[in-house]
């Protein structure tokens, strides 16, 4: 699913807190977007929001 979202080249991404089983899963999302979108660490933390 992350790859499909990343292919759309979003400006921002919003996830619901309840979608993640653990904090490690949340961190993995940041890493995946860095890899697939070419975002820096700063960009990924600025563009991805977990509510």
PyMOL commands that place a pseudoatom at each C-alpha (Angstrom):
pseudoatom trace, name=CA, resn=UNK, resi=1, chain=A, elem=C, hetatm=0, pos=[0.000, 0.000, 0.000]
pseudoatom trace, name=CA, resn=UNK, resi=2, chain=A, elem=C, hetatm=0, pos=[2.838, 2.411, 0.788]
pseudoatom trace, name=CA, resn=UNK, resi=3, chain=A, elem=C, hetatm=0, pos=[4.333, 1.916, -2.668]
pseudoatom trace, name=CA, resn=UNK, resi=4, chain=A, elem=C, hetatm=0, pos=[1.001, 2.761, -4.304]
pseudoatom trace, name=CA, resn=UNK, resi=5, chain=A, elem=C, hetatm=0, pos=[0.703, 5.947, -2.259]
pseudoatom trace, name=CA, resn=UNK, resi=6, chain=A, elem=C, hetatm=0, pos=[4.330, 6.879, -2.940]
pseudoatom trace, name=CA, resn=UNK, resi=7, chain=A, elem=C, hetatm=0, pos=[3.811, 6.503, -6.707]
pseudoatom trace, name=CA, resn=UNK, resi=8, chain=A, elem=C, hetatm=0, pos=[1.237, 9.302, -6.497]
pseudoatom trace, name=CA, resn=UNK, resi=9, chain=A, elem=C, hetatm=0, pos=[4.013, 11.630, -5.243]
pseudoatom trace, name=CA, resn=UNK, resi=10, chain=A, elem=C, hetatm=0, pos=[1.903, 13.155, -2.458]
pseudoatom trace, name=CA, resn=UNK, resi=11, chain=A, elem=C, hetatm=0, pos=[2.735, 16.484, -0.840]
pseudoatom trace, name=CA, resn=UNK, resi=12, chain=A, elem=C, hetatm=0, pos=[1.473, 15.191, 2.509]
pseudoatom trace, name=CA, resn=UNK, resi=13, chain=A, elem=C, hetatm=0, pos=[0.373, 11.868, 3.931]
pseudoatom trace, name=CA, resn=UNK, resi=14, chain=A, elem=C, hetatm=0, pos=[-1.960, 11.353, 6.879]
pseudoatom trace, name=CA, resn=UNK, resi=15, chain=A, elem=C, hetatm=0, pos=[-2.285, 8.105, 8.826]
pseudoatom trace, name=CA, resn=UNK, resi=16, chain=A, elem=C, hetatm=0, pos=[-4.511, 7.189, 11.726]
pseudoatom trace, name=CA, resn=UNK, resi=17, chain=A, elem=C, hetatm=0, pos=[-2.697, 6.183, 14.929]
pseudoatom trace, name=CA, resn=UNK, resi=18, chain=A, elem=C, hetatm=0, pos=[-4.903, 3.097, 15.254]
pseudoatom trace, name=CA, resn=UNK, resi=19, chain=A, elem=C, hetatm=0, pos=[-3.528, 1.726, 11.954]
pseudoatom trace, name=CA, resn=UNK, resi=20, chain=A, elem=C, hetatm=0, pos=[-0.226, 0.849, 13.608]
pseudoatom trace, name=CA, resn=UNK, resi=21, chain=A, elem=C, hetatm=0, pos=[0.379, -2.083, 15.924]
pseudoatom trace, name=CA, resn=UNK, resi=22, chain=A, elem=C, hetatm=0, pos=[3.579, -0.596, 17.360]
pseudoatom trace, name=CA, resn=UNK, resi=23, chain=A, elem=C, hetatm=0, pos=[5.854, 2.433, 17.293]
pseudoatom trace, name=CA, resn=UNK, resi=24, chain=A, elem=C, hetatm=0, pos=[8.276, 0.444, 15.149]
pseudoatom trace, name=CA, resn=UNK, resi=25, chain=A, elem=C, hetatm=0, pos=[5.586, 0.166, 12.476]
pseudoatom trace, name=CA, resn=UNK, resi=26, chain=A, elem=C, hetatm=0, pos=[5.187, 3.953, 12.468]
pseudoatom trace, name=CA, resn=UNK, resi=27, chain=A, elem=C, hetatm=0, pos=[8.925, 4.474, 12.055]
pseudoatom trace, name=CA, resn=UNK, resi=28, chain=A, elem=C, hetatm=0, pos=[8.916, 1.982, 9.202]
pseudoatom trace, name=CA, resn=UNK, resi=29, chain=A, elem=C, hetatm=0, pos=[6.430, 4.184, 7.314]
pseudoatom trace, name=CA, resn=UNK, resi=30, chain=A, elem=C, hetatm=0, pos=[8.855, 7.107, 7.464]
pseudoatom trace, name=CA, resn=UNK, resi=31, chain=A, elem=C, hetatm=0, pos=[11.676, 4.924, 6.164]
pseudoatom trace, name=CA, resn=UNK, resi=32, chain=A, elem=C, hetatm=0, pos=[9.573, 3.545, 3.330]
pseudoatom trace, name=CA, resn=UNK, resi=33, chain=A, elem=C, hetatm=0, pos=[8.557, 6.992, 2.127]
pseudoatom trace, name=CA, resn=UNK, resi=34, chain=A, elem=C, hetatm=0, pos=[12.182, 8.119, 2.290]
pseudoatom trace, name=CA, resn=UNK, resi=35, chain=A, elem=C, hetatm=0, pos=[13.089, 5.174, 0.079]
pseudoatom trace, name=CA, resn=UNK, resi=36, chain=A, elem=C, hetatm=0, pos=[10.223, 5.285, -2.432]
pseudoatom trace, name=CA, resn=UNK, resi=37, chain=A, elem=C, hetatm=0, pos=[9.785, 9.067, -2.728]
pseudoatom trace, name=CA, resn=UNK, resi=38, chain=A, elem=C, hetatm=0, pos=[13.410, 10.068, -2.304]
pseudoatom trace, name=CA, resn=UNK, resi=39, chain=A, elem=C, hetatm=0, pos=[12.525, 12.276, 0.668]
pseudoatom trace, name=CA, resn=UNK, resi=40, chain=A, elem=C, hetatm=0, pos=[15.139, 13.273, 3.206]
pseudoatom trace, name=CA, resn=UNK, resi=41, chain=A, elem=C, hetatm=0, pos=[14.555, 12.504, 6.884]
pseudoatom trace, name=CA, resn=UNK, resi=42, chain=A, elem=C, hetatm=0, pos=[13.455, 16.098, 7.446]
pseudoatom trace, name=CA, resn=UNK, resi=43, chain=A, elem=C, hetatm=0, pos=[11.006, 15.967, 4.529]
pseudoatom trace, name=CA, resn=UNK, resi=44, chain=A, elem=C, hetatm=0, pos=[9.467, 12.707, 5.687]
pseudoatom trace, name=CA, resn=UNK, resi=45, chain=A, elem=C, hetatm=0, pos=[8.890, 14.025, 9.225]
pseudoatom trace, name=CA, resn=UNK, resi=46, chain=A, elem=C, hetatm=0, pos=[7.387, 17.217, 7.819]
pseudoatom trace, name=CA, resn=UNK, resi=47, chain=A, elem=C, hetatm=0, pos=[5.145, 15.525, 5.236]
pseudoatom trace, name=CA, resn=UNK, resi=48, chain=A, elem=C, hetatm=0, pos=[3.900, 12.453, 7.123]
pseudoatom trace, name=CA, resn=UNK, resi=49, chain=A, elem=C, hetatm=0, pos=[1.397, 12.989, 9.926]
pseudoatom trace, name=CA, resn=UNK, resi=50, chain=A, elem=C, hetatm=0, pos=[0.025, 10.385, 12.313]
pseudoatom trace, name=CA, resn=UNK, resi=51, chain=A, elem=C, hetatm=0, pos=[-3.111, 11.421, 14.161]
for i in range(1, 51): cmd.bond("trace and resi %d" % i, "trace and resi %d" % (i + 1))
show_as sticks, trace
zoom trace
